[in-house]
Amino acid sequence: MFKLSILIVLFCSVSVSVASDKPNIIFILTDDQRHDFLGCSGHPILQTPNIDKLAAAGTRFENAFVTTSTCWISRASIYSGVRLRTHRYRTGREVFSPKWAAQSYPVLLRQAGYKVGYIGKSHVRLNQKDQQKMFDQFTVLRRNPYFKKQKDGTLKHLTQICGDKAIDFLKVQQKEKPFCLAVTFNAAHAEDSDRKNHYPYPKAVAHLYKDMKMPLPKLNDSKVFNSMPAFLQNSMHKDRFKWRWDTPEKYQHNMRNYLRMISGVDLVTGRILRALEDRGLAENTIIIYSADNGYYAGERGFAGKWTHFDESLRVPLIVFDPRLKNGPQKLSKSMALNIDIPATILNYAGVKIPKTYQGRSLKPIVEGEVPADWRQDSFCEFFSSHKTIPNWEGIRGERYVYVRYVDGDKPYEFLHDLKADPQQLKNFANNPEYKEILVKWRRLCSEQAKSYGADFSKN
């Protein structure tokens, strides 16, 4: 009996040790934030000191992209690890497929003993059974309005409420059981119903950027917009540009407030990091920071996202692992994708990555070793039911970008050479010198599109 008791004690000790050796994971996701809208990525005035510290102590992926640039599709891809063409969550109004929910990173983490929480914007409709399988705590916070009335009658900004809920979650976590918490902000998405104050910001950042002249957007020459085909000139980009950026006064007002919204996220990120310290959890908690899509803040005469240029597809991505003794790779040029995030989370948790995942774990790169077969390009696409957003598919490579817009009788092709034209101002698709390259990338796009699922353009 004495020996049996010792064995039981030893077994329990090992179980606790194994559980505590698994890292906690916090995944922070913003809305409508482009890769260069952070202090650490070179923005000239934006203040994001807490996120900058994560980047300085972790790995910042300067070539991170989404596979589809809009919030509901990107978030569905992050759940499932697969592209739009595979998971088919196209409109944001349907219920997310139970098939893909079953292989989502939250389900697999819970099966591995993690406590899984979700706080903030959802924008992916889950049926109740799938939601219960995915999360121990699922707290959805919706904007419109951003300011919510509290019990004492005061108003509090949604970004701060998101932080409050995240800290409440952290307060009840035990070191013996690992957790994964997704903190998904509505910010910096515009409040589209309010045409006067598009970007409601927390009062805590109201003092920032006062009396500062906002730098004008790059590529704001009207010649850039006029060089676009008619279907892009007359798209939702133009409509929302008129809402947000079309006069100097409107641009200055909205850009100042947009930056404040991002600084508000940074402020709450700092609160979350301090809460980890206070709970003694910081040394064993991985932090991943990214955005669901990029953003046109007046560039090319556009507003919004959706299309194929880098302003739309390219997002911030930071991975911070406090356990690395020799320090991580600080800046990575390797191409990373939003669909790499669920694979990365599972890899850190010691959970087998499903073979159906189309992304790969970034953990080896963070630890300083880029796999020899790491991707050189990525298939990307946009298909939705919005009549004023054109549908397209393409390949974003290290040097070349090939895209075809498919709504017309004949596809409209773009071919960019990022070495000759890094700002993607020229279309080489009709240049005879690029004929062989065009044929090669057209074929590559068709092959990859077919490998990921049925063609939306025929629907």
PyMOL commands that set and color helices and strands:
alter all, ss='L'
color gray80, all
select helices_A, chain A and resi 2-21+39-41+49-57+71-80+84-87+98-101+105-111+128-134+158-171+203-205+222-226+230-233+236-244+248-278+282-284+299-301+310-313+340-349+363-366+432-452+456-458
alter helices_A, ss='H'
color red, helices_A
select strands_A, chain A and resi 24-30+59-61+64-65+115-120+137-140+147-149+155-157+179-184+285-291+296-297+303-304+317-320+331-332+336-337+377-382+392-397+400-405+412-417
alter strands_A, ss='S'
color yellow, strands_A
deselect
rebuild
show_as cartoon
